[in-house]
Amino acid sequence: MLLLKNKPLVQNLKSNYVRIEELILEMKEKKLTGFIEVKLKNSKDVLLYNSGKVVKVLRIDHDVHITDKNSVVFDLVRVGAVFSVYEMKENFVKMILFSIENEPMYKNLTTEFIDIRKLMKKLQKDEFNGVIHVYSSDCEGGILMESGLPSESVYMEKDIIEEGAEALENIVRESERRIANVDVFTDKKKK
């Protein structure tokens, strides 16, 4: 999941030093587009924001689960919780939402058997709307496609984050160079 941490607003604050409700209210007033990450002992919670509104709440342990805001607020006030706030482009929030709210068109493919360039050409012909997510153990990339064309791309390797055409180029190049997993999410909502 492409949780980009290159634009921190607040990092690594312990929950026992902060008025959580005030922080959430401030993010609403500042019209945050990004996320609040709450690290717990065995998991983390993520509140995804778009223009100051919480659009999705996730619990991430060994898997990703959709949860509710109240349980996260409860986690925030627990002793030992550490939280951070990050800003992101709206299109990157959109990519995350696509991957958790929509049906996968393809899931768990590998670049050993699929050519990203050919996949993109096929999706372009189909005027595809959705996200191509390419990931391995040490890098991750996302391509947001609208009407069959890439409208936004992001590539992340270790602490380096690239956006736009350079990111798209790296996603394609790295998928040819090493074996990575590929998921494709369409704009068809999950049932």
N, C-alpha and C positions, 0 to 999 in steps of 0.2 A: 504494500500500500504506500503510495507516494505522499508521505507526510513530510513535506519540505521544511527544513529547520534553518534556512539561511537568512530569515528575516525575523529574529526574535524581538519581542516587545518586553517580555519578562522571562527570566530563566531560573530554574532550580530554587524556587521559593518553597520553604517548608510551610505546611498548612497551619501549624500552630502560631505563625507570626502574621498571618494575613486575614483580613475580613473578606471571606470568600464571596458573600453576597454583594459586597461593594465592588469587587473586581468584576464579577459577572455583569453588574449594572454598568460599570464603566465601559466594558467591551461592547455593550449594547449601544451606549451613547456615542462611542467612537466609531460605531458601525463597522466593527471588525469583520473582515473577510479573512478566514484562516481557521485556527483551532487552538483550543486549550487542551494541553496534555497533562493528565494526572497520573504520576507514577506511583504505584503501590508495590507491595512486596513481591507479589507473584503475577501482577498484571498491570495494565495501564488503561485508563479511560480517556476517550477523546471526544470533546464537544466540537463539532464542525460548525462554523459560523459563516453566514453569507450576509453581508450588509447589516451586521449587528444582531441578526436573528440566529438562534440555534436551529440548524436544519437537520442534524442527525447526531445521535449520541451513540458511541461505540465502546465496547469493552473488548480489549485485545489481550488474550492470554496465549494459548497455543493456536487459537483461531480468532476470528473476528465475529462479535455478536452485537446486534443492535440492542440497545438498552434504553432506559429512560433517564431524563435529566435529574430527577429526584435522587436516584441511587448514586449518581455521580456527585451531586452536591453532598450527599452523606459521606462518600469517600473522601471528598475534599476536606472535610472537617475532622477526619480521623487522624490521629497522631501518626506521624511517619509518612504521610502523603507529601509528595513533592510535585509542584506543578510549574508549567511553563506556558507562555502564550506566544504564538507565531502567526505572522501575517502571511497570506498567500494570495496569488491572483485568483480571481473568481473562476477562471477556466480550470485551474488546478483543483479547486473544490468540486467543480462539476465532474472532473475525471473520477475523483474518489466516489462521489455519489453514483455515477454510472456503474462503477464496479461493485457497489453493495446493494443497489436498488434494482438493477436490471438483470434480465436473463443473460447468461453467457451464451454466445453464439458458438464459441469454441473455448474449451477449458483444458488446461494441462497438456497443450501441444508442446513440442520442443523444436528448436531451430535445427535440430538434427534431421528433422523430417519436413520442415516447412521453411519456405523462403519468404522473408518479410516483404521484400520488394514485390514478389508475385502476389502475395496476400493483399498488399495495399492496392495493387492494380485491379484485382478482382473486386475489392470493396469500393474502389472508385467507380468502377463500371456499375455497381449496384447502388450508387449514391448513398452509401452507408452513413448512418449517424451512430456514433458510439466511440468506444475507447479500445485501443490495442495496448495491452499491458505486457511488457517484456521484462523478465527478471531472472536473475541467477543469484548465487549466494553473495556476490560482492558488487552487483550493480543492478539498477532498475531503471526502466524508462516507460513513459506513457505517451501515447499519441491520441489526441482528441480529434475525431474526424466529423465533419459536418458536410452533408451532401456529397460524400465521397472524397473530400479533400482534407488534408491535415490543417486544422485551424490553430492548434497549439501542441507543442511537444516539450517534454522535460526529460532530462537524463541525469541520473544521480549515481555516482561511484565514490564510495567512502564519503569524504566531506565536500566533494566537488559537485556542484549542481549547475547544469547548463539548461538553457531554455531556447526555444525557437528552432531555426534551421540547423544550427550547430548541434542541438540535442537530437533532432531527427536523424541527422547524418551519423551521429555516434550510435544511436539505437540500431540503425541498419548495419553499420560497420561491425559493431560488437556482436550482433546476432549472426553474422557471417563468420566471425573469428572464433567464437566459443559457443558451447551449447547453453541455451537459455530456455526458460519456459515461456509460453505465450498463451495469454487469455484474451479473448475478444468479447466485449460486452456491447450488446446492441441497445437501442432505445426502447426495447420492449420490456415493460415492467414485470417484476416477479409476481407470481400469483400467490 
